[in-house]
């Protein structure tokens, strides 16, 4: 009877009777759940220590989700390019091109057309980068910086030609886009499909922990734009393409070992062209998403998010999961910049604890030199939290300060693709 019961247990190896190790998927799921719970606990702790109810309010997390999407999408566009070996410093310019074209398309044909127009605008500068960098071999950093400068100038020039002559348009903005992309809410959690809004009910109770969980869940699942959902779905799609598909293997080979890709009969030029065009289209999509939020093109509405996306790419160590986490952090800091100073103070406390914990983990693994910058920055932020007054105007600079802080910590462990920035002459390619 004991033998039969043993054979019927799926967690035991029938040949040895020993417990099977959990699968890789189970291990990853447990790890993600563990970090999510730790993050939620830290968030609730910061809310009470800093007396900042806004850090867990549904309005804050709804704004954080909306502001995370453009940063994450433009960063994924940079990931496409740089994993194939092309440095893409021109993400900001591609976003600017996407915003302008999205404003035009959106005014003429509606909100969904704005997203298409954004991709078209990004592709214009993507083609320019591919020709100059891949075909002509011009320094990729110079080309990227030039695209950022040219895009801003071209957008203003074209606005003077096109938008200034339209009703409701000026040299600095397009006419207002009519209509919105539909939004959805999670059924049985945030009131979707006419079901009860459980998250709102939990938030309104004011009960410690319960109210904070309700606020976070409600903000992330209530009235989420379909455009935001499409943008978020691009993240796992990017991970699948680059790490699970045969073309993704060639894609990464073009950025790591171009000679090996050529030896196997692949085309470095074709792969890099596809990567740059795909990345520029995603950057343009991010610009189009910003236009939907504002319901029109506005000059300088990217607000440096292309550069933040590039910083996120470095922080995420050229990995989709890391890039998304960095984007979420910057999106949250951007949303906090719209709130009260005590909310920024709570964010500073959270960053201090995270940096100190990261330093401890690195030192325990024998990476003392990598842990020292994290420890120093963590204790400095902790001192700022307890003793330094924070002016109200500082809240608007929160995402940029977080960008600098994270880069200080991530700079010690970055590992870019080996052939990033290299030029492969066409005569050596089998394309």
DOMIPA-107410 format. One record per residue (C-alpha): residue in three letters; chain; x, y, z. Coordinates in steps of 0.1 Angstrom, whole numbers, always signed. Layout:
BEGIN
 type mol     x     y     z
  ALA   A     X     Y     Z
...
END
This chain:
BEGIN
 type mol     x     y     z
  UNK   A    +0    +0    +0
  UNK   A   +29   +23    +8
  UNK   A   +46   +16   -25
  UNK   A   +13   +23   -44
  UNK   A    +8   +56   -26
  UNK   A   +44   +66   -33
  UNK   A   +40   +59   -70
  UNK   A    +8   +81   -71
  UNK   A   +26  +111   -56
  UNK   A   +36  +135   -85
  UNK   A   +62  +153   -63
  UNK   A   +83  +122   -59
  UNK   A  +106  +105   -83
  UNK   A   +93   +70   -89
  UNK   A  +128   +55   -95
  UNK   A  +144   +68   -63
  UNK   A  +115   +77   -41
  UNK   A  +131  +111   -35
  UNK   A  +113  +144   -38
  UNK   A  +116  +160   -73
  UNK   A  +132  +194   -74
  UNK   A  +106  +221   -85
  UNK   A  +106  +231  -121
  UNK   A  +122  +263  -133
  UNK   A   +88  +279  -139
  UNK   A   +78  +272  -103
  UNK   A  +110  +286   -90
  UNK   A  +106  +318  -110
  UNK   A   +70  +321   -99
  UNK   A   +79  +317   -63
  UNK   A  +107  +343   -67
  UNK   A   +84  +368   -83
  UNK   A   +58  +363   -56
  UNK   A   +84  +367   -29
  UNK   A   +97  +400   -43
  UNK   A   +62  +414   -49
  UNK   A   +52  +407   -13
  UNK   A   +85  +423    -1
  UNK   A   +79  +453   -23
  UNK   A   +43  +457   -10
  UNK   A   +55  +454   +26
  UNK   A   +81  +481   +20
  UNK   A   +55  +503    +3
  UNK   A   +31  +500   +33
  UNK   A   +60  +507   +58
  UNK   A   +70  +538   +39
  UNK   A   +34  +550   +38
  UNK   A   +32  +550   +76
  UNK   A   +67  +561   +85
  UNK   A   +65  +591   +61
  UNK   A   +29  +597   +68
  UNK   A   +22  +597   +30
  UNK   A   -11  +582   +22
  UNK   A    -6  +592   -15
  UNK   A   +21  +566   -20
  UNK   A    -5  +538   -19
  UNK   A   -35  +558   -33
  UNK   A   -52  +543   -64
  UNK   A   -48  +577   -82
  UNK   A   -10  +575   -77
  UNK   A    -7  +540   -90
  UNK   A   -31  +546  -119
  UNK   A    -8  +575  -130
  UNK   A   +22  +554  -124
  UNK   A    +9  +528  -148
  UNK   A    +1  +554  -175
  UNK   A   +35  +570  -171
  UNK   A   +54  +536  -171
  UNK   A   +41  +525  -205
  UNK   A   +59  +551  -227
  UNK   A   +92  +546  -208
  UNK   A   +90  +509  -210
  UNK   A   +81  +508  -247
  UNK   A  +108  +532  -257
  UNK   A  +133  +513  -236
  UNK   A  +123  +480  -253
  UNK   A  +128  +498  -287
  UNK   A  +163  +506  -275
  UNK   A  +168  +470  -264
  UNK   A  +159  +458  -300
  UNK   A  +186  +480  -315
  UNK   A  +213  +475  -289
  UNK   A  +209  +437  -287
  UNK   A  +217  +437  -324
  UNK   A  +248  +458  -319
  UNK   A  +235  +493  -328
  UNK   A  +238  +520  -301
  UNK   A  +206  +540  -301
  UNK   A  +211  +573  -284
  UNK   A  +184  +587  -307
  UNK   A  +154  +573  -288
  UNK   A  +144  +608  -277
  UNK   A  +144  +621  -313
  UNK   A  +124  +590  -325
  UNK   A   +98  +597  -298
  UNK   A   +96  +633  -309
  UNK   A   +90  +622  -344
  UNK   A   +63  +598  -332
  UNK   A   +45  +625  -312
  UNK   A   +44  +649  -341
  UNK   A   +31  +623  -366
  UNK   A    +7  +610  -340
  UNK   A    -7  +644  -336
  UNK   A   -13  +647  -373
  UNK   A   -27  +612  -378
  UNK   A   -49  +615  -347
  UNK   A   -64  +648  -357
  UNK   A   -72  +635  -392
  UNK   A   -84  +599  -384
  UNK   A   -88  +595  -347
  UNK   A   -70  +580  -317
  UNK   A   -61  +546  -330
  UNK   A   -46  +563  -361
  UNK   A   -24  +583  -337
  UNK   A    -6  +552  -326
  UNK   A    +0  +542  -362
  UNK   A   +12  +577  -369
  UNK   A   +35  +575  -340
  UNK   A   +52  +544  -354
  UNK   A   +55  +560  -388
  UNK   A   +72  +590  -373
  UNK   A   +96  +568  -354
  UNK   A  +104  +548  -385
  UNK   A  +114  +579  -404
  UNK   A  +143  +585  -381
  UNK   A  +149  +548  -378
  UNK   A  +156  +546  -415
  UNK   A  +179  +576  -412
  UNK   A  +198  +559  -384
  UNK   A  +201  +526  -403
  UNK   A  +214  +543  -434
  UNK   A  +240  +564  -416
  UNK   A  +251  +538  -391
  UNK   A  +247  +504  -408
  UNK   A  +254  +513  -444
  UNK   A  +278  +542  -441
  UNK   A  +295  +533  -408
  UNK   A  +292  +568  -392
  UNK   A  +297  +569  -355
  UNK   A  +265  +557  -338
  UNK   A  +267  +581  -309
  UNK   A  +271  +611  -332
  UNK   A  +242  +599  -353
  UNK   A  +220  +594  -323
  UNK   A  +227  +628  -308
  UNK   A  +221  +644  -342
  UNK   A  +187  +627  -346
  UNK   A  +177  +641  -312
  UNK   A  +186  +677  -323
  UNK   A  +172  +673  -358
  UNK   A  +139  +658  -346
  UNK   A  +131  +687  -323
  UNK   A  +139  +712  -351
  UNK   A  +120  +694  -378
  UNK   A   +89  +690  -355
  UNK   A   +88  +728  -348
  UNK   A   +93  +736  -385
  UNK   A   +66  +712  -396
  UNK   A   +42  +725  -369
  UNK   A   +46  +760  -383
  UNK   A   +38  +746  -418
  UNK   A    +9  +723  -409
  UNK   A    -6  +729  -375
  UNK   A    -3  +767  -374
  UNK   A   -28  +769  -403
  UNK   A   -54  +746  -387
  UNK   A   -82  +755  -365
  UNK   A   -71  +750  -329
  UNK   A   -34  +744  -339
  UNK   A    -3  +765  -333
  UNK   A   +34  +763  -339
  UNK   A   +36  +745  -305
  UNK   A    +7  +721  -306
  UNK   A   -17  +702  -329
  UNK   A   -55  +705  -329
  UNK   A   -72  +684  -303
  UNK   A   -77  +648  -311
  UNK   A  -114  +638  -310
  UNK   A  -123  +607  -290
  UNK   A  -103  +583  -268
  UNK   A   -90  +548  -270
  UNK   A  -114  +526  -248
  UNK   A  -104  +517  -213
  UNK   A  -112  +485  -194
  UNK   A  -113  +475  -157
  UNK   A  -107  +441  -141
  UNK   A  -139  +422  -135
  UNK   A  -147  +413   -98
  UNK   A  -118  +435   -87
  UNK   A  -121  +470  -101
  UNK   A  -157  +471  -113
  UNK   A  -153  +457  -148
  UNK   A  -183  +443  -167
  UNK   A  -206  +459  -141
  UNK   A  -192  +438  -112
  UNK   A  -186  +452   -78
  UNK   A  -154  +474   -73
  UNK   A  -138  +454   -45
  UNK   A  -105  +473   -47
  UNK   A  -123  +506   -41
  UNK   A  -143  +492   -12
  UNK   A  -110  +479    +4
  UNK   A   -93  +513    -1
  UNK   A  -122  +532   +14
  UNK   A  -122  +511   +46
  UNK   A   -90  +529   +58
  UNK   A   -79  +496   +75
  UNK   A   -41  +494   +76
  UNK   A   -26  +470   +50
  UNK   A   -61  +462   +36
  UNK   A   -67  +498   +24
  UNK   A   -32  +500    +9
  UNK   A   -36  +468   -10
  UNK   A   -69  +479   -23
  UNK   A   -54  +512   -35
  UNK   A   -25  +496   -53
  UNK   A   -47  +470   -70
  UNK   A   -74  +495   -79
  UNK   A   -49  +519   -95
  UNK   A   -33  +491  -116
  UNK   A   -65  +475  -128
  UNK   A   -92  +503  -130
  UNK   A   -98  +522  -163
  UNK   A   -67  +510  -180
  UNK   A   -64  +522  -216
  UNK   A   -62  +495  -243
  UNK   A   -32  +514  -257
  UNK   A   -15  +509  -223
  UNK   A   -24  +472  -224
  UNK   A    -9  +469  -259
  UNK   A   +23  +487  -248
  UNK   A   +26  +463  -218
  UNK   A   +21  +433  -239
  UNK   A   +51  +444  -261
  UNK   A   +73  +436  -231
  UNK   A   +68  +398  -229
  UNK   A   +66  +397  -267
  UNK   A  +101  +413  -268
  UNK   A  +114  +387  -243
  UNK   A   +99  +358  -264
  UNK   A  +113  +371  -297
  UNK   A  +148  +377  -284
  UNK   A  +152  +346  -262
  UNK   A  +128  +320  -275
  UNK   A  +126  +324  -313
  UNK   A  +152  +313  -338
  UNK   A  +153  +348  -353
  UNK   A  +160  +362  -318
  UNK   A  +191  +340  -316
  UNK   A  +204  +356  -348
  UNK   A  +194  +390  -335
  UNK   A  +215  +386  -303
  UNK   A  +244  +371  -323
  UNK   A  +246  +403  -344
  UNK   A  +253  +422  -312
  UNK   A  +275  +396  -295
  UNK   A  +294  +378  -323
  UNK   A  +287  +392  -358
  UNK   A  +315  +371  -373
  UNK   A  +298  +339  -360
  UNK   A  +265  +349  -375
  UNK   A  +282  +355  -408
  UNK   A  +300  +322  -406
  UNK   A  +266  +304  -402
  UNK   A  +252  +322  -433
  UNK   A  +233  +349  -415
  UNK   A  +232  +385  -426
  UNK   A  +244  +411  -400
  UNK   A  +232  +439  -421
  UNK   A  +197  +426  -426
  UNK   A  +194  +417  -389
  UNK   A  +205  +451  -378
  UNK   A  +182  +469  -402
  UNK   A  +152  +449  -388
  UNK   A  +164  +457  -353
  UNK   A  +167  +494  -358
  UNK   A  +134  +497  -376
  UNK   A  +116  +477  -350
  UNK   A  +131  +497  -322
  UNK   A  +123  +530  -339
  UNK   A   +87  +519  -344
  UNK   A   +84  +511  -307
  UNK   A   +99  +545  -298
  UNK   A   +74  +561  -321
  UNK   A   +46  +541  -305
  UNK   A   +57  +555  -271
  UNK   A   +54  +590  -285
  UNK   A   +20  +582  -299
  UNK   A    +9  +570  -265
  UNK   A   +19  +603  -250
  UNK   A    -1  +621  -276
  UNK   A   -32  +601  -266
  UNK   A   -27  +611  -229
  UNK   A   -26  +648  -239
  UNK   A   -52  +643  -267
  UNK   A   -28  +661  -291
  UNK   A    +8  +669  -300
  UNK   A   +24  +694  -277
  UNK   A   +60  +707  -282
  UNK   A   +85  +691  -258
  UNK   A   +59  +667  -245
  UNK   A   +84  +638  -244
  UNK   A  +100  +655  -215
  UNK   A  +133  +636  -218
  UNK   A  +116  +602  -216
  UNK   A  +137  +589  -244
  UNK   A  +168  +596  -224
  UNK   A  +151  +580  -193
  UNK   A  +143  +550  -215
  UNK   A  +180  +548  -224
  UNK   A  +190  +550  -188
  UNK   A  +165  +522  -180
  UNK   A  +181  +501  -207
  UNK   A  +215  +505  -189
  UNK   A  +199  +499  -155
  UNK   A  +181  +468  -167
  UNK   A  +214  +454  -180
  UNK   A  +199  +449  -215
  UNK   A  +174  +424  -202
  UNK   A  +136  +428  -207
  UNK   A  +128  +420  -170
  UNK   A  +153  +445  -157
  UNK   A  +142  +471  -182
  UNK   A  +106  +468  -172
  UNK   A  +114  +470  -134
  UNK   A  +135  +502  -141
  UNK   A  +106  +516  -162
  UNK   A   +81  +509  -134
  UNK   A  +104  +527  -109
  UNK   A  +107  +557  -131
  UNK   A   +70  +557  -139
  UNK   A   +62  +556  -102
  UNK   A   +86  +585   -95
  UNK   A   +71  +605  -123
  UNK   A   +36  +599  -108
  UNK   A   +49  +609   -73
  UNK   A   +62  +641   -88
  UNK   A   +26  +650   -95
  UNK   A   +17  +646   -58
  UNK   A   +26  +661   -24
  UNK   A   +62  +664    -9
  UNK   A   +56  +638   +17
  UNK   A   +50  +613   -11
  UNK   A   +84  +620   -25
  UNK   A   +98  +616   +10
  UNK   A   +82  +581   +12
  UNK   A   +99  +572   -22
  UNK   A  +132  +584    -8
  UNK   A  +128  +561   +22
  UNK   A  +120  +531    -1
  UNK   A  +150  +538   -23
  UNK   A  +173  +540    +7
  UNK   A  +161  +507   +20
  UNK   A  +164  +490   -14
  UNK   A  +199  +504   -20
  UNK   A  +211  +493   +15
  UNK   A  +196  +458   +10
  UNK   A  +212  +456   -25
  UNK   A  +246  +465   -10
  UNK   A  +242  +439   +17
  UNK   A  +234  +412    -9
  UNK   A  +264  +421   -31
  UNK   A  +288  +421    -1
  UNK   A  +275  +387   +11
  UNK   A  +282  +373   -23
  UNK   A  +318  +387   -22
  UNK   A  +312  +417   -45
  UNK   A  +323  +443   -20
  UNK   A  +334  +469   -46
  UNK   A  +300  +467   -63
  UNK   A  +282  +470   -30
  UNK   A  +300  +501   -17
  UNK   A  +283  +527   -40
  UNK   A  +249  +512   -32
  UNK   A  +256  +514    +5
  UNK   A  +268  +550    +4
  UNK   A  +238  +561   -17
  UNK   A  +214  +543    +6
  UNK   A  +227  +559   +38
  UNK   A  +228  +593   +21
  UNK   A  +191  +589   +11
  UNK   A  +183  +577   +46
  UNK   A  +199  +609   +60
  UNK   A  +180  +630   +36
  UNK   A  +147  +613   +46
  UNK   A  +152  +620   +83
  UNK   A  +169  +654   +84
  UNK   A  +168  +673   +51
  UNK   A  +139  +695   +42
  UNK   A  +124  +688    +7
  UNK   A  +112  +718   -12
  UNK   A   +79  +714   -31
  UNK   A   +95  +721   -65
  UNK   A  +118  +691   -60
  UNK   A   +89  +667   -66
  UNK   A   +88  +676  -104
  UNK   A  +125  +665  -107
  UNK   A  +118  +631   -90
  UNK   A  +122  +609  -121
  UNK   A  +155  +625  -131
  UNK   A  +169  +623   -96
  UNK   A  +159  +586   -95
  UNK   A  +175  +581  -129
  UNK   A  +209  +594  -116
  UNK   A  +206  +574   -83
  UNK   A  +199  +542  -101
  UNK   A  +227  +546  -127
  UNK   A  +252  +551   -98
  UNK   A  +241  +518   -84
  UNK   A  +238  +499  -117
  UNK   A  +270  +513  -133
  UNK   A  +291  +487  -115
  UNK   A  +275  +456  -129
  UNK   A  +265  +466  -164
  UNK   A  +273  +441  -192
  UNK   A  +265  +454  -227
  UNK   A  +265  +433  -258
  UNK   A  +300  +425  -268
  UNK   A  +298  +440  -303
  UNK   A  +277  +470  -293
  UNK   A  +287  +500  -315
  UNK   A  +308  +480  -340
  UNK   A  +305  +485  -377
  UNK   A  +305  +455  -401
  UNK   A  +313  +464  -437
  UNK   A  +288  +451  -462
  UNK   A  +315  +435  -483
  UNK   A  +322  +411  -454
  UNK   A  +285  +401  -451
  UNK   A  +268  +374  -470
  UNK   A  +236  +394  -474
END
